[in-house]
Amino acid sequence: MVTKSQECVNFGKSVRGYREKRGMSQEELAAAASIHRTYIGGIERGERNPTLRMIYRLAKALHIEPFMLLSKPDRQSA
Amino acid sequence: MVTKSQECVNFGKSVRGYREKRGMSQEELAAAASIHRTYIGGIERGERNPTLRMIYRLAKALHIEPFMLLSKPDRQSA
């Protein structure tokens, strides 16, 4: 299901931003989080509404704290 | 389904803590977030694995930023 809520879009941008900062490919992040690569793509496009436990798995694979994925990049850079 | 993962238990404690800090009952929080009261109970007991959008709804109803529900209360108070 494609939700594309603003919350999911912002979350996806955060995941992509931290992934690229670490120089990881979607495949590498998927493997580190034990998630299918297409799911990572859906997350980054804001099409997925991940659960709390999924947020923790992604954060762990990115070596960051889970709350960091929910902070607003627009506000931080403004 | 009762998951009771540590992530969900910590999240539930955060929700309960912020709800009590605002002097809200579970019924009041449920109404403010347009969620059934029994769902709030399940969240606070750590039995639910909420989605990102649900985390945002709860945070809005509690008048806090979503990332605040994912910070670790144990670490903050230690």
Backbone of each chain as nested JSON, in Angstrom:
{
  "chains": [
    {"id": "A", "residues": [
      {"number": 1, "name": "MET", "atoms": {"N": [0.851, -1.195, 0.0], "CA": [0.0, 0.0, 0.0], "C": [0.885, 1.243, 0.0]}},
      {"number": 2, "name": "VAL", "atoms": {"N": [0.573, 2.189, -0.873], "CA": [1.342, 3.427, -0.935], "C": [0.622, 4.483, -0.107]}},
      {"number": 3, "name": "THR", "atoms": {"N": [1.192, 4.823, 1.048], "CA": [0.545, 5.798, 1.916], "C": [1.037, 7.206, 1.608]}},
      {"number": 4, "name": "LYS", "atoms": {"N": [2.366, 7.382, 1.526], "CA": [2.959, 8.682, 1.215], "C": [2.496, 9.789, 2.154]}},
      {"number": 5, "name": "SER", "atoms": {"N": [2.363, 9.438, 3.426], "CA": [2.075, 10.493, 4.388], "C": [3.349, 11.302, 4.594]}},
      {"number": 6, "name": "GLN", "atoms": {"N": [3.195, 12.534, 5.051], "CA": [4.37, 13.379, 5.278], "C": [5.295, 12.758, 6.314]}},
      {"number": 7, "name": "GLU", "atoms": {"N": [4.712, 12.115, 7.32], "CA": [5.526, 11.46, 8.353], "C": [6.43, 10.398, 7.729]}},
      {"number": 8, "name": "CYS", "atoms": {"N": [5.855, 9.587, 6.85], "CA": [6.633, 8.507, 6.231], "C": [7.662, 9.052, 5.242]}},
      {"number": 9, "name": "VAL", "atoms": {"N": [7.3, 10.123, 4.546], "CA": [8.242, 10.74, 3.607], "C": [9.448, 11.295, 4.367]}},
      {"number": 10, "name": "ASN", "atoms": {"N": [9.194, 11.987, 5.473], "CA": [10.293, 12.541, 6.273], "C": [11.172, 11.428, 6.85]}},
      {"number": 11, "name": "PHE", "atoms": {"N": [10.512, 10.377, 7.315], "CA": [11.266, 9.252, 7.873], "C": [12.168, 8.643, 6.803]}},
      {"number": 12, "name": "GLY", "atoms": {"N": [11.609, 8.462, 5.611], "CA": [12.382, 7.895, 4.503], "C": [13.596, 8.74, 4.158]}},
      {"number": 13, "name": "LYS", "atoms": {"N": [13.407, 10.061, 4.187], "CA": [14.536, 10.96, 3.915], "C": [15.615, 10.803, 4.976]}},
      {"number": 14, "name": "SER", "atoms": {"N": [15.197, 10.633, 6.225], "CA": [16.169, 10.448, 7.304], "C": [16.962, 9.168, 7.095]}},
      {"number": 15, "name": "VAL", "atoms": {"N": [16.254, 8.076, 6.783], "CA": [16.936, 6.797, 6.572], "C": [17.94, 6.932, 5.431]}},
      {"number": 16, "name": "ARG", "atoms": {"N": [17.499, 7.497, 4.317], "CA": [18.406, 7.657, 3.167], "C": [19.605, 8.523, 3.532]}},
      {"number": 17, "name": "GLY", "atoms": {"N": [19.339, 9.623, 4.258], "CA": [20.425, 10.521, 4.634], "C": [21.479, 9.83, 5.486]}},
      {"number": 18, "name": "TYR", "atoms": {"N": [21.047, 9.091, 6.509], "CA": [22.015, 8.402, 7.368], "C": [22.706, 7.259, 6.627]}},
      {"number": 19, "name": "ARG", "atoms": {"N": [21.949, 6.572, 5.737], "CA": [22.553, 5.488, 4.964], "C": [23.665, 6.026, 4.067]}},
      {"number": 20, "name": "GLU", "atoms": {"N": [23.38, 7.133, 3.382], "CA": [24.385, 7.692, 2.467], "C": [25.575, 8.25, 3.235]}},
      {"number": 21, "name": "LYS", "atoms": {"N": [25.289, 8.813, 4.427], "CA": [26.37, 9.342, 5.258], "C": [27.354, 8.237, 5.632]}},
      {"number": 22, "name": "ARG", "atoms": {"N": [26.822, 7.019, 5.805], "CA": [27.686, 5.882, 6.127], "C": [28.265, 5.213, 4.888]}},
      {"number": 23, "name": "GLY", "atoms": {"N": [27.874, 5.704, 3.711], "CA": [28.374, 5.11, 2.476], "C": [27.846, 3.709, 2.225]}},
      {"number": 24, "name": "MET", "atoms": {"N": [26.651, 3.428, 2.732], "CA": [26.053, 2.1, 2.536], "C": [25.118, 2.129, 1.333]}},
      {"number": 25, "name": "SER", "atoms": {"N": [25.057, 1.02, 0.608], "CA": [24.048, 0.86, -0.436], "C": [22.752, 0.375, 0.214]}},
      {"number": 26, "name": "GLN", "atoms": {"N": [21.658, 0.436, -0.531], "CA": [20.403, -0.114, -0.012], "C": [20.57, -1.606, 0.297]}},
      {"number": 27, "name": "GLU", "atoms": {"N": [21.333, -2.293, -0.554], "CA": [21.567, -3.724, -0.342], "C": [22.295, -3.971, 0.979]}},
      {"number": 28, "name": "GLU", "atoms": {"N": [23.299, -3.128, 1.254], "CA": [24.066, -3.308, 2.486], "C": [23.216, -3.025, 3.728]}},
      {"number": 29, "name": "LEU", "atoms": {"N": [22.402, -1.975, 3.643], "CA": [21.515, -1.676, 4.776], "C": [20.499, -2.808, 4.96]}},
      {"number": 30, "name": "ALA", "atoms": {"N": [19.954, -3.287, 3.86], "CA": [18.978, -4.375, 3.929], "C": [19.586, -5.6, 4.61]}},
      {"number": 31, "name": "ALA", "atoms": {"N": [20.817, -5.928, 4.226], "CA": [21.476, -7.096, 4.813], "C": [21.743, -6.881, 6.302]}},
      {"number": 32, "name": "ALA", "atoms": {"N": [22.195, -5.661, 6.658], "CA": [22.524, -5.372, 8.057], "C": [21.281, -5.408, 8.946]}},
      {"number": 33, "name": "ALA", "atoms": {"N": [20.127, -5.059, 8.366], "CA": [18.892, -5.019, 9.148], "C": [18.043, -6.276, 8.937]}},
      {"number": 34, "name": "SER", "atoms": {"N": [18.541, -7.204, 8.13], "CA": [17.791, -8.429, 7.797], "C": [16.403, -8.101, 7.238]}},
      {"number": 35, "name": "ILE", "atoms": {"N": [16.404, -7.19, 6.262], "CA": [15.172, -6.75, 5.608], "C": [15.402, -6.899, 4.096]}},
      {"number": 36, "name": "HIS", "atoms": {"N": [14.351, -7.105, 3.34], "CA": [14.511, -7.205, 1.881], "C": [14.834, -5.824, 1.317]}},
      {"number": 37, "name": "ARG", "atoms": {"N": [15.676, -5.786, 0.287], "CA": [16.097, -4.517, -0.292], "C": [14.927, -3.689, -0.808]}},
      {"number": 38, "name": "THR", "atoms": {"N": [13.931, -4.34, -1.376], "CA": [12.795, -3.578, -1.906], "C": [12.035, -2.882, -0.775]}},
      {"number": 39, "name": "TYR", "atoms": {"N": [12.087, -3.46, 0.427], "CA": [11.428, -2.817, 1.563], "C": [12.164, -1.524, 1.933]}},
      {"number": 40, "name": "ILE", "atoms": {"N": [13.494, -1.57, 1.898], "CA": [14.291, -0.359, 2.161], "C": [13.935, 0.724, 1.144]}},
      {"number": 41, "name": "GLY", "atoms": {"N": [13.803, 0.328, -0.125], "CA": [13.421, 1.293, -1.159], "C": [12.074, 1.932, -0.841]}},
      {"number": 42, "name": "GLY", "atoms": {"N": [11.124, 1.116, -0.43], "CA": [9.786, 1.623, -0.092], "C": [9.821, 2.564, 1.105]}},
      {"number": 43, "name": "ILE", "atoms": {"N": [10.664, 2.21, 2.08], "CA": [10.84, 3.077, 3.254], "C": [11.395, 4.428, 2.818]}},
      {"number": 44, "name": "GLU", "atoms": {"N": [12.449, 4.397, 2.023], "CA": [13.12, 5.656, 1.636], "C": [12.23, 6.532, 0.755]}},
      {"number": 45, "name": "ARG", "atoms": {"N": [11.33, 5.92, 0.007], "CA": [10.395, 6.697, -0.814], "C": [9.184, 7.165, -0.012]}},
      {"number": 46, "name": "GLY", "atoms": {"N": [9.096, 6.764, 1.253], "CA": [7.965, 7.2, 2.081], "C": [6.696, 6.419, 1.805]}},
      {"number": 47, "name": "GLU", "atoms": {"N": [6.845, 5.26, 1.19], "CA": [5.668, 4.45, 0.851], "C": [5.313, 3.457, 1.939]}},
      {"number": 48, "name": "ARG", "atoms": {"N": [6.196, 3.305, 2.928], "CA": [5.979, 2.34, 4.007], "C": [5.773, 3.056, 5.323]}},
      {"number": 49, "name": "ASN", "atoms": {"N": [4.953, 2.465, 6.14], "CA": [4.659, 2.986, 7.472], "C": [5.253, 2.004, 8.479]}},
      {"number": 50, "name": "PRO", "atoms": {"N": [6.56, 2.146, 8.788], "CA": [7.248, 1.112, 9.562], "C": [6.79, 1.06, 11.02]}},
      {"number": 51, "name": "THR", "atoms": {"N": [6.912, -0.099, 11.625], "CA": [6.578, -0.247, 13.04], "C": [7.749, 0.2, 13.911]}},
      {"number": 52, "name": "LEU", "atoms": {"N": [7.442, 0.367, 15.179], "CA": [8.466, 0.756, 16.157], "C": [9.659, -0.198, 16.112]}},
      {"number": 53, "name": "ARG", "atoms": {"N": [9.394, -1.493, 16.07], "CA": [10.494, -2.458, 16.081], "C": [11.32, -2.367, 14.8]}},
      {"number": 54, "name": "MET", "atoms": {"N": [10.66, -2.06, 13.692], "CA": [11.393, -1.873, 12.435], "C": [12.274, -0.625, 12.51]}},
      {"number": 55, "name": "ILE", "atoms": {"N": [11.759, 0.431, 13.128], "CA": [12.552, 1.657, 13.308], "C": [13.822, 1.333, 14.106]}},
      {"number": 56, "name": "TYR", "atoms": {"N": [13.678, 0.507, 15.15], "CA": [14.843, 0.124, 15.951], "C": [15.838, -0.708, 15.138]}},
      {"number": 57, "name": "ARG", "atoms": {"N": [15.314, -1.612, 14.288], "CA": [16.208, -2.442, 13.472], "C": [16.991, -1.586, 12.486]}},
      {"number": 58, "name": "LEU", "atoms": {"N": [16.305, -0.623, 11.869], "CA": [16.978, 0.262, 10.917], "C": [18.034, 1.101, 11.632]}},
      {"number": 59, "name": "ALA", "atoms": {"N": [17.674, 1.636, 12.798], "CA": [18.614, 2.479, 13.541], "C": [19.854, 1.683, 13.944]}},
      {"number": 60, "name": "LYS", "atoms": {"N": [19.636, 0.452, 14.394], "CA": [20.763, -0.391, 14.806], "C": [21.693, -0.655, 13.62]}},
      {"number": 61, "name": "ALA", "atoms": {"N": [21.094, -0.937, 12.462], "CA": [21.891, -1.214, 11.258], "C": [22.654, 0.027, 10.798]}},
      {"number": 62, "name": "LEU", "atoms": {"N": [22.106, 1.213, 11.123], "CA": [22.749, 2.475, 10.736], "C": [23.684, 2.992, 11.828]}},
      {"number": 63, "name": "HIS", "atoms": {"N": [23.75, 2.281, 12.953], "CA": [24.592, 2.666, 14.086], "C": [24.208, 4.042, 14.638]}},
      {"number": 64, "name": "ILE", "atoms": {"N": [22.911, 4.291, 14.738], "CA": [22.427, 5.541, 15.338], "C": [21.351, 5.208, 16.37]}},
      {"number": 65, "name": "GLU", "atoms": {"N": [20.953, 6.21, 17.146], "CA": [19.871, 6.013, 18.102], "C": [18.533, 6.149, 17.364]}},
      {"number": 66, "name": "PRO", "atoms": {"N": [17.557, 5.315, 17.712], "CA": [16.262, 5.333, 17.004], "C": [15.61, 6.716, 16.933]}},
      {"number": 67, "name": "PHE", "atoms": {"N": [15.686, 7.49, 18.006], "CA": [15.025, 8.796, 18.004], "C": [15.577, 9.714, 16.911]}},
      {"number": 68, "name": "MET", "atoms": {"N": [16.817, 9.47, 16.488], "CA": [17.43, 10.319, 15.463], "C": [16.693, 10.211, 14.122]}},
      {"number": 69, "name": "LEU", "atoms": {"N": [16.048, 9.087, 13.878], "CA": [15.308, 8.921, 12.623], "C": [13.994, 9.696, 12.624]}},
      {"number": 70, "name": "LEU", "atoms": {"N": [13.56, 10.18, 13.792], "CA": [12.294, 10.913, 13.874], "C": [12.472, 12.417, 14.009]}},
      {"number": 71, "name": "SER", "atoms": {"N": [13.724, 12.869, 14.102], "CA": [13.912, 14.316, 14.163], "C": [13.734, 14.893, 12.771]}},
      {"number": 72, "name": "LYS", "atoms": {"N": [13.413, 16.156, 12.676], "CA": [13.057, 16.748, 11.391], "C": [14.267, 17.35, 10.689]}},
      {"number": 73, "name": "PRO", "atoms": {"N": [14.687, 16.767, 9.572], "CA": [15.867, 17.281, 8.864], "C": [15.669, 18.71, 8.371]}},
      {"number": 74, "name": "ASP", "atoms": {"N": [14.439, 19.053, 7.949], "CA": [14.176, 20.4, 7.443], "C": [14.428, 21.434, 8.525]}},
      {"number": 75, "name": "ARG", "atoms": {"N": [13.952, 21.105, 9.739], "CA": [14.1, 22.066, 10.831], "C": [15.561, 22.188, 11.24]}},
      {"number": 76, "name": "GLN", "atoms": {"N": [16.277, 21.034, 11.201], "CA": [17.682, 21.058, 11.607], "C": [18.533, 21.908, 10.667]}},
      {"number": 77, "name": "SER", "atoms": {"N": [18.261, 21.793, 9.359], "CA": [19.105, 22.486, 8.389], "C": [18.666, 23.934, 8.196]}},
      {"number": 78, "name": "ALA", "atoms": {"N": [17.44, 24.265, 8.653], "CA": [16.931, 25.629, 8.436], "C": [17.657, 26.626, 9.33]}}
    ]},
    {"id": "B", "residues": [
      {"number": 1, "name": "MET", "atoms": {"N": [-1.841, -9.641, 19.358], "CA": [-0.601, -10.393, 19.61], "C": [0.204, -9.674, 20.686]}},
      {"number": 2, "name": "VAL", "atoms": {"N": [0.673, -10.419, 21.672], "CA": [1.48, -9.842, 22.742], "C": [2.952, -10.035, 22.401]}},
      {"number": 3, "name": "THR", "atoms": {"N": [3.611, -8.949, 22.039], "CA": [5.013, -9.056, 21.654], "C": [5.918, -8.846, 22.862]}},
      {"number": 4, "name": "LYS", "atoms": {"N": [5.658, -7.79, 23.625], "CA": [6.455, -7.498, 24.815], "C": [7.941, -7.409, 24.519]}},
      {"number": 5, "name": "SER", "atoms": {"N": [8.295, -6.841, 23.394], "CA": [9.706, -6.614, 23.154], "C": [10.145, -5.453, 24.029]}},
      {"number": 6, "name": "GLN", "atoms": {"N": [11.434, -5.379, 24.299], "CA": [11.937, -4.303, 25.154], "C": [11.66, -2.937, 24.533]}},
      {"number": 7, "name": "GLU", "atoms": {"N": [11.746, -2.863, 23.194], "CA": [11.449, -1.604, 22.506], "C": [10.033, -1.14, 22.803]}},
      {"number": 8, "name": "CYS", "atoms": {"N": [9.083, -2.071, 22.72], "CA": [7.677, -1.712, 22.928], "C": [7.403, -1.397, 24.397]}},
      {"number": 9, "name": "VAL", "atoms": {"N": [8.079, -2.114, 25.286], "CA": [7.904, -1.846, 26.72], "C": [8.413, -0.444, 27.054]}},
      {"number": 10, "name": "ASN", "atoms": {"N": [9.589, -0.093, 26.535], "CA": [10.135, 1.25, 26.786], "C": [9.235, 2.332, 26.194]}},
      {"number": 11, "name": "PHE", "atoms": {"N": [8.735, 2.081, 24.988], "CA": [7.848, 3.045, 24.346], "C": [6.585, 3.244, 25.194]}},
      {"number": 12, "name": "GLY", "atoms": {"N": [6.026, 2.142, 25.677], "CA": [4.815, 2.224, 26.501], "C": [5.045, 3.025, 27.777]}},
      {"number": 13, "name": "LYS", "atoms": {"N": [6.228, 2.834, 28.365], "CA": [6.558, 3.6, 29.577], "C": [6.64, 5.085, 29.263]}},
      {"number": 14, "name": "SER", "atoms": {"N": [7.192, 5.417, 28.1], "CA": [7.285, 6.822, 27.698], "C": [5.889, 7.419, 27.535]}},
      {"number": 15, "name": "VAL", "atoms": {"N": [5.016, 6.7, 26.822], "CA": [3.659, 7.201, 26.603], "C": [2.972, 7.431, 27.951]}},
      {"number": 16, "name": "ARG", "atoms": {"N": [3.054, 6.435, 28.836], "CA": [2.405, 6.557, 30.143], "C": [2.987, 7.741, 30.919]}},
      {"number": 17, "name": "GLY", "atoms": {"N": [4.315, 7.878, 30.881], "CA": [4.957, 8.962, 31.616], "C": [4.484, 10.33, 31.146]}},
      {"number": 18, "name": "TYR", "atoms": {"N": [4.47, 10.548, 29.832], "CA": [4.036, 11.848, 29.298], "C": [2.538, 12.054, 29.526]}},
      {"number": 19, "name": "ARG", "atoms": {"N": [1.748, 10.971, 29.433], "CA": [0.309, 11.098, 29.67], "C": [0.038, 11.529, 31.118]}},
      {"number": 20, "name": "GLU", "atoms": {"N": [0.732, 10.874, 32.055], "CA": [0.51, 11.206, 33.47], "C": [1.033, 12.604, 33.792]}},
      {"number": 21, "name": "LYS", "atoms": {"N": [2.118, 12.991, 33.111], "CA": [2.675, 14.328, 33.329], "C": [1.658, 15.399, 32.926]}},
      {"number": 22, "name": "ARG", "atoms": {"N": [0.864, 15.096, 31.919], "CA": [-0.169, 16.039, 31.481], "C": [-1.474, 15.876, 32.244]}},
      {"number": 23, "name": "GLY", "atoms": {"N": [-1.52, 14.906, 33.166], "CA": [-2.732, 14.674, 33.945], "C": [-3.887, 14.149, 33.109]}},
      {"number": 24, "name": "MET", "atoms": {"N": [-3.554, 13.404, 32.042], "CA": [-4.598, 12.844, 31.184], "C": [-4.899, 11.404, 31.6]}},
      {"number": 25, "name": "SER", "atoms": {"N": [-6.161, 11.022, 31.484], "CA": [-6.522, 9.624, 31.66], "C": [-6.273, 8.9, 30.332]}},
      {"number": 26, "name": "GLN", "atoms": {"N": [-6.282, 7.561, 30.367], "CA": [-6.168, 6.796, 29.116], "C": [-7.322, 7.144, 28.183]}},
      {"number": 27, "name": "GLU", "atoms": {"N": [-8.501, 7.369, 28.768], "CA": [-9.675, 7.722, 27.956], "C": [-9.454, 9.063, 27.248]}},
      {"number": 28, "name": "GLU", "atoms": {"N": [-8.891, 10.015, 27.958], "CA": [-8.662, 11.338, 27.364], "C": [-7.619, 11.267, 26.248]}},
      {"number": 29, "name": "LEU", "atoms": {"N": [-6.546, 10.512, 26.485], "CA": [-5.535, 10.369, 25.44], "C": [-6.124, 9.646, 24.224]}},
      {"number": 30, "name": "ALA", "atoms": {"N": [-6.905, 8.615, 24.49], "CA": [-7.528, 7.862, 23.397], "C": [-8.403, 8.782, 22.548]}},
      {"number": 31, "name": "ALA", "atoms": {"N": [-9.187, 9.624, 23.209], "CA": [-10.073, 10.532, 22.478], "C": [-9.256, 11.551, 21.682]}},
      {"number": 32, "name": "ALA", "atoms": {"N": [-8.197, 12.086, 22.3], "CA": [-7.381, 13.108, 21.63], "C": [-6.66, 12.531, 20.404]}},
      {"number": 33, "name": "ALA", "atoms": {"N": [-6.337, 11.248, 20.456], "CA": [-5.603, 10.633, 19.348], "C": [-6.532, 9.846, 18.419]}},
      {"number": 34, "name": "SER", "atoms": {"N": [-7.827, 9.852, 18.726], "CA": [-8.809, 9.077, 17.944], "C": [-8.419, 7.602, 17.865]}},
      {"number": 35, "name": "ILE", "atoms": {"N": [-8.114, 7.054, 19.03], "CA": [-7.713, 5.644, 19.155], "C": [-8.61, 5.034, 20.237]}},
      {"number": 36, "name": "HIS", "atoms": {"N": [-8.863, 3.728, 20.164], "CA": [-9.666, 3.088, 21.199], "C": [-8.866, 3.015, 22.498]}},
      {"number": 37, "name": "ARG", "atoms": {"N": [-9.55, 3.169, 23.631], "CA": [-8.865, 3.181, 24.913], "C": [-8.089, 1.884, 25.174]}},
      {"number": 38, "name": "THR", "atoms": {"N": [-8.648, 0.764, 24.757], "CA": [-7.947, -0.502, 24.996], "C": [-6.627, -0.57, 24.217]}},
      {"number": 39, "name": "TYR", "atoms": {"N": [-6.57, 0.147, 23.112], "CA": [-5.316, 0.185, 22.342], "C": [-4.25, 0.959, 23.133]}},
      {"number": 40, "name": "ILE", "atoms": {"N": [-4.67, 2.07, 23.76], "CA": [-3.733, 2.83, 24.603], "C": [-3.205, 1.943, 25.727]}},
      {"number": 41, "name": "GLY", "atoms": {"N": [-4.104, 1.174, 26.336], "CA": [-3.675, 0.262, 27.396], "C": [-2.628, -0.721, 26.891]}},
      {"number": 42, "name": "GLY", "atoms": {"N": [-2.872, -1.277, 25.717], "CA": [-1.931, -2.226, 25.119], "C": [-0.589, -1.591, 24.81]}},
      {"number": 43, "name": "ILE", "atoms": {"N": [-0.641, -0.342, 24.331], "CA": [0.599, 0.407, 24.061], "C": [1.382, 0.587, 25.362]}},
      {"number": 44, "name": "GLU", "atoms": {"N": [0.702, 1.051, 26.397], "CA": [1.407, 1.368, 27.65], "C": [1.967, 0.11, 28.322]}},
      {"number": 45, "name": "ARG", "atoms": {"N": [1.339, -1.036, 28.072], "CA": [1.853, -2.286, 28.643], "C": [2.948, -2.897, 27.773]}},
      {"number": 46, "name": "GLY", "atoms": {"N": [3.231, -2.258, 26.643], "CA": [4.285, -2.765, 25.761], "C": [3.843, -3.959, 24.928]}},
      {"number": 47, "name": "GLU", "atoms": {"N": [2.524, -4.145, 24.814], "CA": [2.005, -5.299, 24.069], "C": [1.767, -4.979, 22.596]}},
      {"number": 48, "name": "ARG", "atoms": {"N": [1.868, -3.695, 22.239], "CA": [1.619, -3.278, 20.865], "C": [2.895, -2.76, 20.222]}},
      {"number": 49, "name": "ASN", "atoms": {"N": [2.991, -2.982, 18.944], "CA": [4.142, -2.537, 18.157], "C": [3.625, -1.45, 17.204]}},
      {"number": 50, "name": "PRO", "atoms": {"N": [3.542, -0.206, 17.673], "CA": [2.864, 0.841, 16.896], "C": [3.625, 1.239, 15.636]}},
      {"number": 51, "name": "THR", "atoms": {"N": [2.897, 1.704, 14.651], "CA": [3.527, 2.186, 13.425], "C": [4.01, 3.627, 13.618]}},
      {"number": 52, "name": "LEU", "atoms": {"N": [4.829, 4.062, 12.653], "CA": [5.341, 5.432, 12.67], "C": [4.197, 6.449, 12.759]}},
      {"number": 53, "name": "ARG", "atoms": {"N": [3.164, 6.256, 11.958], "CA": [2.059, 7.222, 11.955], "C": [1.31, 7.225, 13.288]}},
      {"number": 54, "name": "MET", "atoms": {"N": [1.225, 6.055, 13.919], "CA": [0.58, 5.995, 15.24], "C": [1.438, 6.729, 16.273]}},
      {"number": 55, "name": "ILE", "atoms": {"N": [2.762, 6.596, 16.157], "CA": [3.668, 7.306, 17.066], "C": [3.431, 8.818, 16.929]}},
      {"number": 56, "name": "TYR", "atoms": {"N": [3.266, 9.297, 15.693], "CA": [3.001, 10.715, 15.47], "C": [1.651, 11.136, 16.05]}},
      {"number": 57, "name": "ARG", "atoms": {"N": [0.644, 10.283, 15.902], "CA": [-0.676, 10.621, 16.46], "C": [-0.637, 10.722, 17.976]}},
      {"number": 58, "name": "LEU", "atoms": {"N": [0.07, 9.781, 18.595], "CA": [0.183, 9.801, 20.056], "C": [0.942, 11.044, 20.513]}},
      {"number": 59, "name": "ALA", "atoms": {"N": [2.04, 11.349, 19.821], "CA": [2.84, 12.516, 20.204], "C": [2.031, 13.802, 20.07]}},
      {"number": 60, "name": "LYS", "atoms": {"N": [1.267, 13.917, 18.986], "CA": [0.452, 15.111, 18.779], "C": [-0.571, 15.255, 19.903]}},
      {"number": 61, "name": "ALA", "atoms": {"N": [-1.191, 14.146, 20.266], "CA": [-2.198, 14.171, 21.331], "C": [-1.577, 14.512, 22.685]}},
      {"number": 62, "name": "LEU", "atoms": {"N": [-0.286, 14.196, 22.838], "CA": [0.421, 14.484, 24.09], "C": [1.138, 15.836, 24.051]}},
      {"number": 63, "name": "HIS", "atoms": {"N": [1.045, 16.526, 22.905], "CA": [1.682, 17.836, 22.721], "C": [3.199, 17.764, 22.89]}},
      {"number": 64, "name": "ILE", "atoms": {"N": [3.79, 16.707, 22.347], "CA": [5.244, 16.579, 22.376], "C": [5.74, 16.245, 20.971]}},
      {"number": 65, "name": "GLU", "atoms": {"N": [7.052, 16.306, 20.771], "CA": [7.633, 15.913, 19.494], "C": [7.754, 14.382, 19.456]}},
      {"number": 66, "name": "PRO", "atoms": {"N": [7.477, 13.779, 18.308], "CA": [7.506, 12.313, 18.202], "C": [8.81, 11.679, 18.697]}},
      {"number": 67, "name": "PHE", "atoms": {"N": [9.948, 12.307, 18.396], "CA": [11.22, 11.682, 18.781], "C": [11.332, 11.528, 20.294]}},
      {"number": 68, "name": "MET", "atoms": {"N": [10.594, 12.358, 21.051], "CA": [10.666, 12.283, 22.512], "C": [10.146, 10.942, 23.042]}},
      {"number": 69, "name": "LEU", "atoms": {"N": [9.26, 10.304, 22.307], "CA": [8.722, 9.014, 22.752], "C": [9.721, 7.872, 22.555]}},
      {"number": 70, "name": "LEU", "atoms": {"N": [10.786, 8.125, 21.789], "CA": [11.786, 7.075, 21.54], "C": [13.063, 7.261, 22.337]}},
      {"number": 71, "name": "SER", "atoms": {"N": [13.164, 8.344, 23.105], "CA": [14.353, 8.489, 23.93], "C": [14.211, 7.578, 25.138]}},
      {"number": 72, "name": "LYS", "atoms": {"N": [15.323, 7.222, 25.728], "CA": [15.31, 6.215, 26.79], "C": [15.161, 6.856, 28.164]}},
      {"number": 73, "name": "PRO", "atoms": {"N": [14.028, 6.618, 28.841], "CA": [13.818, 7.224, 30.151], "C": [14.843, 6.76, 31.17]}},
      {"number": 74, "name": "ASP", "atoms": {"N": [15.255, 5.478, 31.081], "CA": [16.228, 4.952, 32.046], "C": [17.546, 5.706, 31.951]}},
      {"number": 75, "name": "ARG", "atoms": {"N": [17.945, 5.975, 30.701], "CA": [19.208, 6.658, 30.505], "C": [19.119, 8.117, 30.951]}},
      {"number": 76, "name": "GLN", "atoms": {"N": [17.946, 8.734, 30.698], "CA": [17.787, 10.137, 31.068], "C": [17.835, 10.339, 32.574]}},
      {"number": 77, "name": "SER", "atoms": {"N": [17.195, 9.424, 33.315], "CA": [17.098, 9.617, 34.753], "C": [18.349, 9.134, 35.472]}},
      {"number": 78, "name": "ALA", "atoms": {"N": [19.179, 8.337, 34.808], "CA": [20.369, 7.774, 35.46], "C": [21.429, 8.853, 35.661]}}
    ]}
  ]
}
